[in-house]
């Protein structure tokens, strides 16, 4: 069973705040985060935001991410 670290929880809280502000740039930057869970969430959020400007970022992650779960 995986333990959710305090750092990850803080980041998730910040992600929630940025989600409410529809801060796409913040989530694009998270696509390079070391934590695959963060990359996965950021990808899903960008898809949720929608728009043509997100397509290239999402496609890059889906094509190139080293973790197949992302």
CHARMM internal coordinates of N, CA and C (Angstrom, degrees):
IC EDIT
DIST 1 N 1 CA 1.4513
DIST 1 CA 1 C 1.5276
ANGL 1 N 1 CA 1 C 109.20
DIST 1 C 2 N 1.2807
ANGL 1 CA 1 C 2 N 116.52
DIHE 1 N 1 CA 1 C 2 N 133.85
DIST 2 N 2 CA 1.4624
ANGL 1 C 2 N 2 CA 122.64
DIHE 1 CA 1 C 2 N 2 CA -177.71
DIST 2 CA 2 C 1.5273
ANGL 2 N 2 CA 2 C 110.86
DIHE 1 C 2 N 2 CA 2 C -84.50
DIST 2 C 3 N 1.3129
ANGL 2 CA 2 C 3 N 114.74
DIHE 2 N 2 CA 2 C 3 N 139.45
DIST 3 N 3 CA 1.4497
ANGL 2 C 3 N 3 CA 120.22
DIHE 2 CA 2 C 3 N 3 CA 178.00
DIST 3 CA 3 C 1.5293
ANGL 3 N 3 CA 3 C 108.75
DIHE 2 C 3 N 3 CA 3 C -94.79
DIST 3 C 4 N 1.3190
ANGL 3 CA 3 C 4 N 116.14
DIHE 3 N 3 CA 3 C 4 N 133.43
DIST 4 N 4 CA 1.4583
ANGL 3 C 4 N 4 CA 120.61
DIHE 3 CA 3 C 4 N 4 CA 176.80
DIST 4 CA 4 C 1.5258
ANGL 4 N 4 CA 4 C 106.84
DIHE 3 C 4 N 4 CA 4 C -85.60
DIST 4 C 5 N 1.3194
ANGL 4 CA 4 C 5 N 115.68
DIHE 4 N 4 CA 4 C 5 N 114.82
DIST 5 N 5 CA 1.4589
ANGL 4 C 5 N 5 CA 119.94
DIHE 4 CA 4 C 5 N 5 CA -175.98
DIST 5 CA 5 C 1.5289
ANGL 5 N 5 CA 5 C 110.96
DIHE 4 C 5 N 5 CA 5 C -74.26
DIST 5 C 6 N 1.3081
ANGL 5 CA 5 C 6 N 114.03
DIHE 5 N 5 CA 5 C 6 N 160.29
DIST 6 N 6 CA 1.4585
ANGL 5 C 6 N 6 CA 120.51
DIHE 5 CA 5 C 6 N 6 CA 178.10
DIST 6 CA 6 C 1.5333
ANGL 6 N 6 CA 6 C 110.72
DIHE 5 C 6 N 6 CA 6 C -63.08
DIST 6 C 7 N 1.3298
ANGL 6 CA 6 C 7 N 116.12
DIHE 6 N 6 CA 6 C 7 N -38.79
DIST 7 N 7 CA 1.4695
ANGL 6 C 7 N 7 CA 120.07
DIHE 6 CA 6 C 7 N 7 CA 178.51
DIST 7 CA 7 C 1.5288
ANGL 7 N 7 CA 7 C 111.17
DIHE 6 C 7 N 7 CA 7 C -62.28
DIST 7 C 8 N 1.3221
ANGL 7 CA 7 C 8 N 116.07
DIHE 7 N 7 CA 7 C 8 N -42.38
DIST 8 N 8 CA 1.4583
ANGL 7 C 8 N 8 CA 119.62
DIHE 7 CA 7 C 8 N 8 CA 179.82
DIST 8 CA 8 C 1.5295
ANGL 8 N 8 CA 8 C 110.24
DIHE 7 C 8 N 8 CA 8 C -64.58
DIST 8 C 9 N 1.3093
ANGL 8 CA 8 C 9 N 117.01
DIHE 8 N 8 CA 8 C 9 N -41.05
DIST 9 N 9 CA 1.4703
ANGL 8 C 9 N 9 CA 120.52
DIHE 8 CA 8 C 9 N 9 CA 179.69
DIST 9 CA 9 C 1.5283
ANGL 9 N 9 CA 9 C 111.22
DIHE 8 C 9 N 9 CA 9 C -64.11
DIST 9 C 10 N 1.3307
ANGL 9 CA 9 C 10 N 117.07
DIHE 9 N 9 CA 9 C 10 N -40.31
DIST 10 N 10 CA 1.4700
ANGL 9 C 10 N 10 CA 120.19
DIHE 9 CA 9 C 10 N 10 CA 176.67
DIST 10 CA 10 C 1.5211
ANGL 10 N 10 CA 10 C 110.76
DIHE 9 C 10 N 10 CA 10 C -62.48
DIST 10 C 11 N 1.3233
ANGL 10 CA 10 C 11 N 115.51
DIHE 10 N 10 CA 10 C 11 N -42.83
DIST 11 N 11 CA 1.4580
ANGL 10 C 11 N 11 CA 119.76
DIHE 10 CA 10 C 11 N 11 CA 179.45
DIST 11 CA 11 C 1.5306
ANGL 11 N 11 CA 11 C 110.70
DIHE 10 C 11 N 11 CA 11 C -64.79
DIST 11 C 12 N 1.3197
ANGL 11 CA 11 C 12 N 117.69
DIHE 11 N 11 CA 11 C 12 N -41.84
DIST 12 N 12 CA 1.4649
ANGL 11 C 12 N 12 CA 120.67
DIHE 11 CA 11 C 12 N 12 CA 177.92
DIST 12 CA 12 C 1.5243
ANGL 12 N 12 CA 12 C 110.95
DIHE 11 C 12 N 12 CA 12 C -60.94
DIST 12 C 13 N 1.3101
ANGL 12 CA 12 C 13 N 116.39
DIHE 12 N 12 CA 12 C 13 N -37.48
DIST 13 N 13 CA 1.4661
ANGL 12 C 13 N 13 CA 120.41
DIHE 12 CA 12 C 13 N 13 CA 177.81
DIST 13 CA 13 C 1.5299
ANGL 13 N 13 CA 13 C 110.29
DIHE 12 C 13 N 13 CA 13 C -64.50
DIST 13 C 14 N 1.3242
ANGL 13 CA 13 C 14 N 115.65
DIHE 13 N 13 CA 13 C 14 N -43.77
DIST 14 N 14 CA 1.4669
ANGL 13 C 14 N 14 CA 119.85
DIHE 13 CA 13 C 14 N 14 CA 178.36
DIST 14 CA 14 C 1.5294
ANGL 14 N 14 CA 14 C 110.31
DIHE 13 C 14 N 14 CA 14 C -65.42
DIST 14 C 15 N 1.3238
ANGL 14 CA 14 C 15 N 116.77
DIHE 14 N 14 CA 14 C 15 N -38.12
DIST 15 N 15 CA 1.4560
ANGL 14 C 15 N 15 CA 120.57
DIHE 14 CA 14 C 15 N 15 CA 177.61
DIST 15 CA 15 C 1.5331
ANGL 15 N 15 CA 15 C 110.76
DIHE 14 C 15 N 15 CA 15 C -61.64
DIST 15 C 16 N 1.3070
ANGL 15 CA 15 C 16 N 116.53
DIHE 15 N 15 CA 15 C 16 N -38.94
DIST 16 N 16 CA 1.4703
ANGL 15 C 16 N 16 CA 120.63
DIHE 15 CA 15 C 16 N 16 CA 178.09
DIST 16 CA 16 C 1.5260
ANGL 16 N 16 CA 16 C 111.07
DIHE 15 C 16 N 16 CA 16 C -61.99
DIST 16 C 17 N 1.3351
ANGL 16 CA 16 C 17 N 115.97
DIHE 16 N 16 CA 16 C 17 N -42.92
DIST 17 N 17 CA 1.4701
ANGL 16 C 17 N 17 CA 120.35
DIHE 16 CA 16 C 17 N 17 CA 177.88
DIST 17 CA 17 C 1.5287
ANGL 17 N 17 CA 17 C 110.53
DIHE 16 C 17 N 17 CA 17 C -62.40
DIST 17 C 18 N 1.3180
ANGL 17 CA 17 C 18 N 116.72
DIHE 17 N 17 CA 17 C 18 N -44.19
DIST 18 N 18 CA 1.4631
ANGL 17 C 18 N 18 CA 120.61
DIHE 17 CA 17 C 18 N 18 CA -179.04
DIST 18 CA 18 C 1.5216
ANGL 18 N 18 CA 18 C 111.54
DIHE 17 C 18 N 18 CA 18 C -69.81
DIST 18 C 19 N 1.3281
ANGL 18 CA 18 C 19 N 116.27
DIHE 18 N 18 CA 18 C 19 N -30.87
DIST 19 N 19 CA 1.4604
ANGL 18 C 19 N 19 CA 120.28
DIHE 18 CA 18 C 19 N 19 CA 176.50
DIST 19 CA 19 C 1.5300
ANGL 19 N 19 CA 19 C 110.03
DIHE 18 C 19 N 19 CA 19 C -62.81
DIST 19 C 20 N 1.3183
ANGL 19 CA 19 C 20 N 115.82
DIHE 19 N 19 CA 19 C 20 N -44.36
DIST 20 N 20 CA 1.4675
ANGL 19 C 20 N 20 CA 120.41
DIHE 19 CA 19 C 20 N 20 CA 179.75
DIST 20 CA 20 C 1.5289
ANGL 20 N 20 CA 20 C 111.41
DIHE 19 C 20 N 20 CA 20 C -60.67
DIST 20 C 21 N 1.3246
ANGL 20 CA 20 C 21 N 116.66
DIHE 20 N 20 CA 20 C 21 N -29.30
DIST 21 N 21 CA 1.4706
ANGL 20 C 21 N 21 CA 121.61
DIHE 20 CA 20 C 21 N 21 CA 179.80
DIST 21 CA 21 C 1.5232
ANGL 21 N 21 CA 21 C 112.09
DIHE 20 C 21 N 21 CA 21 C -90.34
DIST 21 C 22 N 1.3381
ANGL 21 CA 21 C 22 N 116.89
DIHE 21 N 21 CA 21 C 22 N -1.04
DIST 22 N 22 CA 1.4729
ANGL 21 C 22 N 22 CA 122.68
DIHE 21 CA 21 C 22 N 22 CA -178.27
DIST 22 CA 22 C 1.5308
ANGL 22 N 22 CA 22 C 111.50
DIHE 21 C 22 N 22 CA 22 C 54.65
DIST 22 C 23 N 1.3360
ANGL 22 CA 22 C 23 N 115.68
DIHE 22 N 22 CA 22 C 23 N 44.91
DIST 23 N 23 CA 1.4633
ANGL 22 C 23 N 23 CA 123.26
DIHE 22 CA 22 C 23 N 23 CA -176.56
DIST 23 CA 23 C 1.5325
ANGL 23 N 23 CA 23 C 110.56
DIHE 22 C 23 N 23 CA 23 C -84.64
DIST 23 C 24 N 1.3130
ANGL 23 CA 23 C 24 N 116.06
DIHE 23 N 23 CA 23 C 24 N 81.10
DIST 24 N 24 CA 1.4627
ANGL 23 C 24 N 24 CA 121.49
DIHE 23 CA 23 C 24 N 24 CA -177.36
DIST 24 CA 24 C 1.5227
ANGL 24 N 24 CA 24 C 112.80
DIHE 23 C 24 N 24 CA 24 C -58.94
DIST 24 C 25 N 1.3094
ANGL 24 CA 24 C 25 N 117.55
DIHE 24 N 24 CA 24 C 25 N -41.04
DIST 25 N 25 CA 1.4698
ANGL 24 C 25 N 25 CA 121.04
DIHE 24 CA 24 C 25 N 25 CA -178.32
DIST 25 CA 25 C 1.5289
ANGL 25 N 25 CA 25 C 111.36
DIHE 24 C 25 N 25 CA 25 C -58.93
DIST 25 C 26 N 1.3075
ANGL 25 CA 25 C 26 N 117.11
DIHE 25 N 25 CA 25 C 26 N -38.87
DIST 26 N 26 CA 1.4642
ANGL 25 C 26 N 26 CA 121.71
DIHE 25 CA 25 C 26 N 26 CA 178.51
DIST 26 CA 26 C 1.5322
ANGL 26 N 26 CA 26 C 110.05
DIHE 25 C 26 N 26 CA 26 C -59.98
DIST 26 C 27 N 1.3233
ANGL 26 CA 26 C 27 N 116.21
DIHE 26 N 26 CA 26 C 27 N -45.15
DIST 27 N 27 CA 1.4613
ANGL 26 C 27 N 27 CA 119.82
DIHE 26 CA 26 C 27 N 27 CA -177.08
DIST 27 CA 27 C 1.5232
ANGL 27 N 27 CA 27 C 112.11
DIHE 26 C 27 N 27 CA 27 C -73.89
DIST 27 C 28 N 1.3066
ANGL 27 CA 27 C 28 N 117.96
DIHE 27 N 27 CA 27 C 28 N -30.62
DIST 28 N 28 CA 1.4650
ANGL 27 C 28 N 28 CA 120.64
DIHE 27 CA 27 C 28 N 28 CA 174.42
DIST 28 CA 28 C 1.5259
ANGL 28 N 28 CA 28 C 109.16
DIHE 27 C 28 N 28 CA 28 C -62.07
DIST 28 C 29 N 1.3145
ANGL 28 CA 28 C 29 N 117.61
DIHE 28 N 28 CA 28 C 29 N -41.79
DIST 29 N 29 CA 1.4692
ANGL 28 C 29 N 29 CA 121.25
DIHE 28 CA 28 C 29 N 29 CA 178.92
DIST 29 CA 29 C 1.5290
ANGL 29 N 29 CA 29 C 111.00
DIHE 28 C 29 N 29 CA 29 C -63.67
DIST 29 C 30 N 1.3240
ANGL 29 CA 29 C 30 N 117.15
DIHE 29 N 29 CA 29 C 30 N -33.74
DIST 30 N 30 CA 1.4644
ANGL 29 C 30 N 30 CA 120.47
DIHE 29 CA 29 C 30 N 30 CA -179.15
DIST 30 CA 30 C 1.5267
ANGL 30 N 30 CA 30 C 112.97
DIHE 29 C 30 N 30 CA 30 C -71.62
DIST 30 C 31 N 1.3022
ANGL 30 CA 30 C 31 N 117.70
DIHE 30 N 30 CA 30 C 31 N -12.20
DIST 31 N 31 CA 1.4676
ANGL 30 C 31 N 31 CA 120.38
DIHE 30 CA 30 C 31 N 31 CA 179.11
DIST 31 CA 31 C 1.5212
ANGL 31 N 31 CA 31 C 111.64
DIHE 30 C 31 N 31 CA 31 C -65.51
DIST 31 C 32 N 1.3263
ANGL 31 CA 31 C 32 N 117.68
DIHE 31 N 31 CA 31 C 32 N -16.05
DIST 32 N 32 CA 1.4639
ANGL 31 C 32 N 32 CA 122.45
DIHE 31 CA 31 C 32 N 32 CA 177.18
DIST 32 CA 32 C 1.5305
ANGL 32 N 32 CA 32 C 112.46
DIHE 31 C 32 N 32 CA 32 C -103.32
DIST 32 C 33 N 1.3120
ANGL 32 CA 32 C 33 N 117.95
DIHE 32 N 32 CA 32 C 33 N 8.60
DIST 33 N 33 CA 1.4619
ANGL 32 C 33 N 33 CA 122.00
DIHE 32 CA 32 C 33 N 33 CA -178.21
DIST 33 CA 33 C 1.5294
ANGL 33 N 33 CA 33 C 110.29
DIHE 32 C 33 N 33 CA 33 C -63.88
DIST 33 C 34 N 1.3208
ANGL 33 CA 33 C 34 N 116.35
DIHE 33 N 33 CA 33 C 34 N 148.41
DIST 34 N 34 CA 1.4730
ANGL 33 C 34 N 34 CA 120.96
DIHE 33 CA 33 C 34 N 34 CA -178.96
DIST 34 CA 34 C 1.5271
ANGL 34 N 34 CA 34 C 112.97
DIHE 33 C 34 N 34 CA 34 C -67.37
DIST 34 C 35 N 1.3148
ANGL 34 CA 34 C 35 N 118.31
DIHE 34 N 34 CA 34 C 35 N -25.78
DIST 35 N 35 CA 1.4636
ANGL 34 C 35 N 35 CA 123.34
DIHE 34 CA 34 C 35 N 35 CA -176.45
DIST 35 CA 35 C 1.5384
ANGL 35 N 35 CA 35 C 109.45
DIHE 34 C 35 N 35 CA 35 C -88.27
DIST 35 C 36 N 1.3366
ANGL 35 CA 35 C 36 N 115.68
DIHE 35 N 35 CA 35 C 36 N 118.44
DIST 36 N 36 CA 1.4622
ANGL 35 C 36 N 36 CA 119.13
DIHE 35 CA 35 C 36 N 36 CA -177.22
DIST 36 CA 36 C 1.5234
ANGL 36 N 36 CA 36 C 112.35
DIHE 35 C 36 N 36 CA 36 C -64.60
DIST 36 C 37 N 1.3120
ANGL 36 CA 36 C 37 N 118.07
DIHE 36 N 36 CA 36 C 37 N -27.38
DIST 37 N 37 CA 1.4699
ANGL 36 C 37 N 37 CA 120.89
DIHE 36 CA 36 C 37 N 37 CA 177.83
DIST 37 CA 37 C 1.5298
ANGL 37 N 37 CA 37 C 109.70
DIHE 36 C 37 N 37 CA 37 C -66.99
DIST 37 C 38 N 1.3041
ANGL 37 CA 37 C 38 N 116.49
DIHE 37 N 37 CA 37 C 38 N -40.52
DIST 38 N 38 CA 1.4666
ANGL 37 C 38 N 38 CA 121.40
DIHE 37 CA 37 C 38 N 38 CA 177.72
DIST 38 CA 38 C 1.5271
ANGL 38 N 38 CA 38 C 109.70
DIHE 37 C 38 N 38 CA 38 C -65.40
DIST 38 C 39 N 1.3352
ANGL 38 CA 38 C 39 N 116.85
DIHE 38 N 38 CA 38 C 39 N -44.01
DIST 39 N 39 CA 1.4686
ANGL 38 C 39 N 39 CA 119.59
DIHE 38 CA 38 C 39 N 39 CA 177.99
DIST 39 CA 39 C 1.5219
ANGL 39 N 39 CA 39 C 111.23
DIHE 38 C 39 N 39 CA 39 C -61.16
DIST 39 C 40 N 1.3197
ANGL 39 CA 39 C 40 N 116.26
DIHE 39 N 39 CA 39 C 40 N -40.71
DIST 40 N 40 CA 1.4642
ANGL 39 C 40 N 40 CA 120.43
DIHE 39 CA 39 C 40 N 40 CA 179.42
DIST 40 CA 40 C 1.5193
ANGL 40 N 40 CA 40 C 111.03
DIHE 39 C 40 N 40 CA 40 C -63.35
DIST 40 C 41 N 1.3171
ANGL 40 CA 40 C 41 N 116.53
DIHE 40 N 40 CA 40 C 41 N -46.90
DIST 41 N 41 CA 1.4702
ANGL 40 C 41 N 41 CA 119.91
DIHE 40 CA 40 C 41 N 41 CA 179.96
DIST 41 CA 41 C 1.5227
ANGL 41 N 41 CA 41 C 111.10
DIHE 40 C 41 N 41 CA 41 C -63.86
DIST 41 C 42 N 1.3262
ANGL 41 CA 41 C 42 N 116.55
DIHE 41 N 41 CA 41 C 42 N -41.80
DIST 42 N 42 CA 1.4650
ANGL 41 C 42 N 42 CA 120.01
DIHE 41 CA 41 C 42 N 42 CA 179.79
DIST 42 CA 42 C 1.5291
ANGL 42 N 42 CA 42 C 110.48
DIHE 41 C 42 N 42 CA 42 C -62.55
DIST 42 C 43 N 1.3199
ANGL 42 CA 42 C 43 N 117.10
DIHE 42 N 42 CA 42 C 43 N -40.57
DIST 43 N 43 CA 1.4635
ANGL 42 C 43 N 43 CA 120.91
DIHE 42 CA 42 C 43 N 43 CA 178.02
DIST 43 CA 43 C 1.5204
ANGL 43 N 43 CA 43 C 110.82
DIHE 42 C 43 N 43 CA 43 C -62.17
DIST 43 C 44 N 1.3228
ANGL 43 CA 43 C 44 N 116.66
DIHE 43 N 43 CA 43 C 44 N -47.46
DIST 44 N 44 CA 1.4635
ANGL 43 C 44 N 44 CA 120.79
DIHE 43 CA 43 C 44 N 44 CA -179.94
DIST 44 CA 44 C 1.5273
ANGL 44 N 44 CA 44 C 111.52
DIHE 43 C 44 N 44 CA 44 C -61.82
DIST 44 C 45 N 1.3045
ANGL 44 CA 44 C 45 N 116.62
DIHE 44 N 44 CA 44 C 45 N -38.75
DIST 45 N 45 CA 1.4640
ANGL 44 C 45 N 45 CA 120.64
DIHE 44 CA 44 C 45 N 45 CA 179.47
DIST 45 CA 45 C 1.5284
ANGL 45 N 45 CA 45 C 110.56
DIHE 44 C 45 N 45 CA 45 C -66.47
DIST 45 C 46 N 1.3118
ANGL 45 CA 45 C 46 N 117.51
DIHE 45 N 45 CA 45 C 46 N -42.01
DIST 46 N 46 CA 1.4701
ANGL 45 C 46 N 46 CA 119.91
DIHE 45 CA 45 C 46 N 46 CA 178.47
DIST 46 CA 46 C 1.5266
ANGL 46 N 46 CA 46 C 110.60
DIHE 45 C 46 N 46 CA 46 C -63.82
DIST 46 C 47 N 1.3165
ANGL 46 CA 46 C 47 N 116.99
DIHE 46 N 46 CA 46 C 47 N -38.34
DIST 47 N 47 CA 1.4665
ANGL 46 C 47 N 47 CA 120.24
DIHE 46 CA 46 C 47 N 47 CA 175.86
DIST 47 CA 47 C 1.5225
ANGL 47 N 47 CA 47 C 109.55
DIHE 46 C 47 N 47 CA 47 C -63.32
DIST 47 C 48 N 1.3132
ANGL 47 CA 47 C 48 N 116.62
DIHE 47 N 47 CA 47 C 48 N -41.45
DIST 48 N 48 CA 1.4564
ANGL 47 C 48 N 48 CA 121.36
DIHE 47 CA 47 C 48 N 48 CA 178.95
DIST 48 CA 48 C 1.5280
ANGL 48 N 48 CA 48 C 111.26
DIHE 47 C 48 N 48 CA 48 C -62.62
DIST 48 C 49 N 1.3308
ANGL 48 CA 48 C 49 N 117.14
DIHE 48 N 48 CA 48 C 49 N -39.99
DIST 49 N 49 CA 1.4631
ANGL 48 C 49 N 49 CA 120.80
DIHE 48 CA 48 C 49 N 49 CA 177.52
DIST 49 CA 49 C 1.5303
ANGL 49 N 49 CA 49 C 110.60
DIHE 48 C 49 N 49 CA 49 C -63.10
DIST 49 C 50 N 1.3229
ANGL 49 CA 49 C 50 N 116.38
DIHE 49 N 49 CA 49 C 50 N -37.55
DIST 50 N 50 CA 1.4522
ANGL 49 C 50 N 50 CA 121.41
DIHE 49 CA 49 C 50 N 50 CA 179.12
DIST 50 CA 50 C 1.5202
ANGL 50 N 50 CA 50 C 112.80
DIHE 49 C 50 N 50 CA 50 C 72.34
DIST 50 C 51 N 1.3099
ANGL 50 CA 50 C 51 N 115.06
DIHE 50 N 50 CA 50 C 51 N -179.56
DIST 51 N 51 CA 1.4572
ANGL 50 C 51 N 51 CA 121.31
DIHE 50 CA 50 C 51 N 51 CA 178.46
DIST 51 CA 51 C 1.5132
ANGL 51 N 51 CA 51 C 112.09
DIHE 50 C 51 N 51 CA 51 C 103.66
DIST 51 C 52 N 1.3139
ANGL 51 CA 51 C 52 N 114.93
DIHE 51 N 51 CA 51 C 52 N 146.00
DIST 52 N 52 CA 1.4632
ANGL 51 C 52 N 52 CA 120.77
DIHE 51 CA 51 C 52 N 52 CA -177.99
DIST 52 CA 52 C 1.5228
ANGL 52 N 52 CA 52 C 113.46
DIHE 51 C 52 N 52 CA 52 C -61.87
DIST 52 C 53 N 1.3103
ANGL 52 CA 52 C 53 N 117.32
DIHE 52 N 52 CA 52 C 53 N -28.85
DIST 53 N 53 CA 1.4513
ANGL 52 C 53 N 53 CA 120.81
DIHE 52 CA 52 C 53 N 53 CA -178.92
DIST 53 CA 53 C 1.5182
ANGL 53 N 53 CA 53 C 113.65
DIHE 52 C 53 N 53 CA 53 C -66.22
DIST 53 C 54 N 1.3140
ANGL 53 CA 53 C 54 N 117.23
DIHE 53 N 53 CA 53 C 54 N -17.39
DIST 54 N 54 CA 1.4695
ANGL 53 C 54 N 54 CA 121.39
DIHE 53 CA 53 C 54 N 54 CA -178.94
DIST 54 CA 54 C 1.5267
ANGL 54 N 54 CA 54 C 111.93
DIHE 53 C 54 N 54 CA 54 C -92.10
DIST 54 C 55 N 1.3186
ANGL 54 CA 54 C 55 N 117.27
DIHE 54 N 54 CA 54 C 55 N -19.06
DIST 55 N 55 CA 1.4617
ANGL 54 C 55 N 55 CA 121.35
DIHE 54 CA 54 C 55 N 55 CA -172.10
DIST 55 CA 55 C 1.5226
ANGL 55 N 55 CA 55 C 112.46
DIHE 54 C 55 N 55 CA 55 C -57.32
DIST 55 C 56 N 1.3136
ANGL 55 CA 55 C 56 N 117.77
DIHE 55 N 55 CA 55 C 56 N -47.71
DIST 56 N 56 CA 1.4712
ANGL 55 C 56 N 56 CA 119.58
DIHE 55 CA 55 C 56 N 56 CA -176.86
DIST 56 CA 56 C 1.5265
ANGL 56 N 56 CA 56 C 111.55
DIHE 55 C 56 N 56 CA 56 C -64.17
DIST 56 C 57 N 1.3229
ANGL 56 CA 56 C 57 N 117.45
DIHE 56 N 56 CA 56 C 57 N -36.69
DIST 57 N 57 CA 1.4684
ANGL 56 C 57 N 57 CA 120.65
DIHE 56 CA 56 C 57 N 57 CA 179.52
DIST 57 CA 57 C 1.5276
ANGL 57 N 57 CA 57 C 110.99
DIHE 56 C 57 N 57 CA 57 C -68.15
DIST 57 C 58 N 1.3071
ANGL 57 CA 57 C 58 N 116.06
DIHE 57 N 57 CA 57 C 58 N -45.36
DIST 58 N 58 CA 1.4634
ANGL 57 C 58 N 58 CA 120.40
DIHE 57 CA 57 C 58 N 58 CA -179.78
DIST 58 CA 58 C 1.5305
ANGL 58 N 58 CA 58 C 109.90
DIHE 57 C 58 N 58 CA 58 C -66.09
DIST 58 C 59 N 1.3203
ANGL 58 CA 58 C 59 N 117.31
DIHE 58 N 58 CA 58 C 59 N -42.81
DIST 59 N 59 CA 1.4615
ANGL 58 C 59 N 59 CA 121.05
DIHE 58 CA 58 C 59 N 59 CA 179.78
DIST 59 CA 59 C 1.5317
ANGL 59 N 59 CA 59 C 111.23
DIHE 58 C 59 N 59 CA 59 C -61.20
DIST 59 C 60 N 1.3173
ANGL 59 CA 59 C 60 N 116.72
DIHE 59 N 59 CA 59 C 60 N -40.14
DIST 60 N 60 CA 1.4648
ANGL 59 C 60 N 60 CA 121.04
DIHE 59 CA 59 C 60 N 60 CA 179.15
DIST 60 CA 60 C 1.5191
ANGL 60 N 60 CA 60 C 110.76
DIHE 59 C 60 N 60 CA 60 C -60.67
DIST 60 C 61 N 1.3254
ANGL 60 CA 60 C 61 N 116.47
DIHE 60 N 60 CA 60 C 61 N -44.51
DIST 61 N 61 CA 1.4685
ANGL 60 C 61 N 61 CA 120.51
DIHE 60 CA 60 C 61 N 61 CA 179.79
DIST 61 CA 61 C 1.5266
ANGL 61 N 61 CA 61 C 110.28
DIHE 60 C 61 N 61 CA 61 C -65.47
DIST 61 C 62 N 1.3132
ANGL 61 CA 61 C 62 N 116.60
DIHE 61 N 61 CA 61 C 62 N -48.25
DIST 62 N 62 CA 1.4595
ANGL 61 C 62 N 62 CA 120.01
DIHE 61 CA 61 C 62 N 62 CA -177.47
DIST 62 CA 62 C 1.5303
ANGL 62 N 62 CA 62 C 111.82
DIHE 61 C 62 N 62 CA 62 C -62.08
DIST 62 C 63 N 1.2997
ANGL 62 CA 62 C 63 N 116.52
DIHE 62 N 62 CA 62 C 63 N -32.93
DIST 63 N 63 CA 1.4585
ANGL 62 C 63 N 63 CA 120.93
DIHE 62 CA 62 C 63 N 63 CA -178.34
DIST 63 CA 63 C 1.5284
ANGL 63 N 63 CA 63 C 112.82
DIHE 62 C 63 N 63 CA 63 C -83.31
DIST 63 C 64 N 1.3272
ANGL 63 CA 63 C 64 N 117.25
DIHE 63 N 63 CA 63 C 64 N -37.21
DIST 64 N 64 CA 1.4637
ANGL 63 C 64 N 64 CA 120.35
DIHE 63 CA 63 C 64 N 64 CA -167.94
DIST 64 CA 64 C 1.5179
ANGL 64 N 64 CA 64 C 116.84
DIHE 63 C 64 N 64 CA 64 C -113.70
DIST 64 C 65 N 1.3184
ANGL 64 CA 64 C 65 N 119.46
DIHE 64 N 64 CA 64 C 65 N -9.20
DIST 65 N 65 CA 1.4670
ANGL 64 C 65 N 65 CA 118.68
DIHE 64 CA 64 C 65 N 65 CA -175.22
DIST 65 CA 65 C 1.5353
ANGL 65 N 65 CA 65 C 110.11
DIHE 64 C 65 N 65 CA 65 C -62.38
DIST 65 C 66 N 1.3270
ANGL 65 CA 65 C 66 N 116.96
DIHE 65 N 65 CA 65 C 66 N 136.23
DIST 66 N 66 CA 1.4644
ANGL 65 C 66 N 66 CA 120.37
DIHE 65 CA 65 C 66 N 66 CA -179.08
DIST 66 CA 66 C 1.5387
ANGL 66 N 66 CA 66 C 113.57
DIHE 65 C 66 N 66 CA 66 C -69.64
DIST 66 C 67 N 1.3177
ANGL 66 CA 66 C 67 N 117.29
DIHE 66 N 66 CA 66 C 67 N -17.61
DIST 67 N 67 CA 1.4644
ANGL 66 C 67 N 67 CA 120.16
DIHE 66 CA 66 C 67 N 67 CA -179.67
DIST 67 CA 67 C 1.5162
ANGL 67 N 67 CA 67 C 108.82
DIHE 66 C 67 N 67 CA 67 C -101.78
DIST 67 C 68 N 1.3046
ANGL 67 CA 67 C 68 N 116.86
DIHE 67 N 67 CA 67 C 68 N 119.72
DIST 68 N 68 CA 1.4663
ANGL 67 C 68 N 68 CA 120.73
DIHE 67 CA 67 C 68 N 68 CA -176.07
DIST 68 CA 68 C 1.5278
ANGL 68 N 68 CA 68 C 112.79
DIHE 67 C 68 N 68 CA 68 C -65.50
DIST 68 C 69 N 1.3130
ANGL 68 CA 68 C 69 N 118.35
DIHE 68 N 68 CA 68 C 69 N -19.39
DIST 69 N 69 CA 1.4652
ANGL 68 C 69 N 69 CA 120.79
DIHE 68 CA 68 C 69 N 69 CA 178.24
DIST 69 CA 69 C 1.5101
ANGL 69 N 69 CA 69 C 112.04
DIHE 68 C 69 N 69 CA 69 C -71.66
DIST 69 C 70 N 1.3286
ANGL 69 CA 69 C 70 N 117.05
DIHE 69 N 69 CA 69 C 70 N -25.68
DIST 70 N 70 CA 1.4584
ANGL 69 C 70 N 70 CA 120.80
DIHE 69 CA 69 C 70 N 70 CA 178.93
DIST 70 CA 70 C 1.5043
ANGL 70 N 70 CA 70 C 108.35
DIHE 69 C 70 N 70 CA 70 C -72.63
END
COOR INIT
IC SEED 1 N 1 CA 1 C
IC BUILD
